[in-house]
């Protein structure tokens, strides 16, 4: 997740134009300075036009063991970035072991059959390289960057941690303890409390419905053997794709892979993850946090999956609703009413489904009125076309942010890894800004009506029930199911 550098020459030209007066002609008469016009600070500066973005061409090939490879030759700097994307995310967690996928990914760099964690760290330091691993819901990844002259050595390390992690007992116990402590600490974090309750209420028993780190009980109960078995099932070449971006040719890369990842033995194909079920009906949950001065709010409805045809339209709708300081939620709940410091809307789009979120904290004593304003804004963007000015600002804001993600080799590799994880086409990022700029007022309303379904709204609040409950009974949201904070 990594802007071409054409802005550098432009910057140099700008700096050159700022140089002192020319020394040509000792008798030259300096011209009078131009009058300085003060900017009109009452006017918001207009957005510039989105720059054109074209991702370098991707080359594809496949090794005999089934590993797919996509290469972008990017020769501006002698650097190479790698992203190994595996279908080994938390969507494959067993029901009784939530968190197993992320625990496994955390452990692969903690020691292999030939290297200890310390040796891996020392060798990376000697190379001036980076290497890390982790897992989300839909995929796991091993990512790294290195000077092109040391690519063969980094590929050897990456291959070792991906193929041959040993899950050494001492390191396993340390990581297990770290994960358990983190989960214990989350007991007092409103966002974590809301997120866990929301996921379960929204996704039910599907693996999307558990916390990606699992629970305290599941972490305590996980064994090294379970990590090893999960790795053996899902960390296989036919379940993976390697993204390479940087100063390397296809021939050079093929030769290096022949000595590393080409030696990875295929495994048994695994079944596809279970499909998700759409939430049915409204749910409102209030998690007790006594004497809290704020109510943390997490509200969501079924949203777009990552490959949805109307994903761009949905992003524009969310930007208008709650994408920043110019958004409707920010202007009404913060600027007009003073109910919140900040409240936002966004989507969390996964491979099998998605959620349309509103997130933020409001003052406890105005929770009910704040919810009424929020629900009125959700209804408004569904029922009434947005203005052309709002549409223009939202589209341009999204499009202007995109090039920054492609400024480095590692940034390009991360965006292409997103294409892998969500089965997006090669030209996805080439046309994404244009797709955003083509979104119409009608597209926004259709997306809002589709992805802000108030009849399937799941709302979780964390706060002081003694203050909040009376307000909820008088609000448009109605009464909530009150829960004590979970023991874990």
C-alpha positions, 0 to 999 in steps of 0.5 A: 500500500505505496507517486510517481515522481514527476513532481520533482522536476516541477519542484526544481523548476519552481525553486529555480524561479525563486532564485535571486535576481540575474547578474546579467548586465551590471547596469541593469535596472531592477523592475519594480516589484509587482503589487501583492494581492492579499488572498481572500481568506473568506473563500475556500481555495478550489480543488485542483484537477486530479492528476492522471495516474497510470500504473506501470504494466504488469507482467504475469507468469506462474511457477510449476508449483502453482505460485502466480507471480506479477511483476512491475518493472520500476527502474527509477530507483534501485529498490524492489518491493515484494508482497506475497499474498495468500488465501490464508486470512481469518475467513478460514478461522475455525469456529472454536479458534478465532484468531488462528490465522492472524496468530499464524501470520504473526509467528512466521517471522519468529523462527524457521527450521534453519534460522532463529528470530534473532538471526532473521532480524540480524540478516535483515539488518545487514541487508538494510531490508524490511520483512514483515507478516500479518493477516486480515480477514480475506488474506495473509501477507508477507511483505518486504523491501530491499535494494535491488542488489540484495533481492536474491538474499531477501527472497531467500529469507522470505521463502524461508519464513513462508515455507518453513516456520518452526513456531519455536516454543519460547517465541510462541509463548512470548507472542501468545502472551503479547496477544493475550495482554493486548486483548485484556487491555482492550476490555477498557477501550470503547472502540474495541468493545463496540467493534467486537459486539458489532461484528458478532451482531452483524455477521453472526457465526460467520468468521467475519463475525469474530475479532481478528485477534480472537478472544482471550480464551482462544488465544490461551487455548491455541497450541503450536500444533494448531498453528503448524496445521493451519500453515500446512493447509493454507500457506501453499503456493497454489493458494498464493500470488507474489507481487514484485515491483522494482528494479528487476527484470523478468529474467532476473526474477525467474532465476532468483525464484528458481532457487527459492519459492519454486521449491515450495511444495504444493498442498491439498486444495482447500474449500472456499470460505462460507458465504455471508448472510445479510443481517435481518432487522434492526439491532441496538446494543448498549454496552455499559461503561459507567461514568463515561463522559462520552458515548462511543457509537458504531452504526452499520448497514450492509455495504458493498463488497470490494469488487462491487460495480458501484464501489466508486459511487458508494465511496463518493456517497460516504465522502459526502455523508461523513468523509471529513470536515466538509461532510454533512455529519461533521457540519451538523453534529460538530459545527451546528450542534457541538455534540461531537469532536468528530464523527465519520462514515466509511465502508469496510469492504471485504471479499464476501461482503461489506459494511457501511459504517458511521463511527465516532463519539458524542457527549453522553448527555446529548446521545439521544439528540445526536442520534436523531440528527445522525438518523436524519442525515442518513435519511436525507442522503437516501431521500434527497439528491445531493448538490452538485457542489457536494458531488464535485468536492467529494469526487475531487477529494477522492481522486486527488488522494489516489496518486500519493499511494503510488509514489514508491515501489512499496506503495505500488506493490501494496495497491497491486496486492489489493488487486490480488486479495480482492480479485480486481482486474489489472487496470483497476487503479488505472481507471479508478479515478475516472470511475470516481469522477464519472459518478453522478448525483443519481449514482450517489442516491442509488448507492445511499439507498442501497447501502444505508438501509435503515431497516437493517441498521445495527447500532452499538454504543458504549457508555453510561446507561444511566444517562443514555437509556432515558434519552434513547427511549425518546429518540428515533432509535428506540430502546437498546439491549443493555449489556455489561462489559464482557469479561473478555 
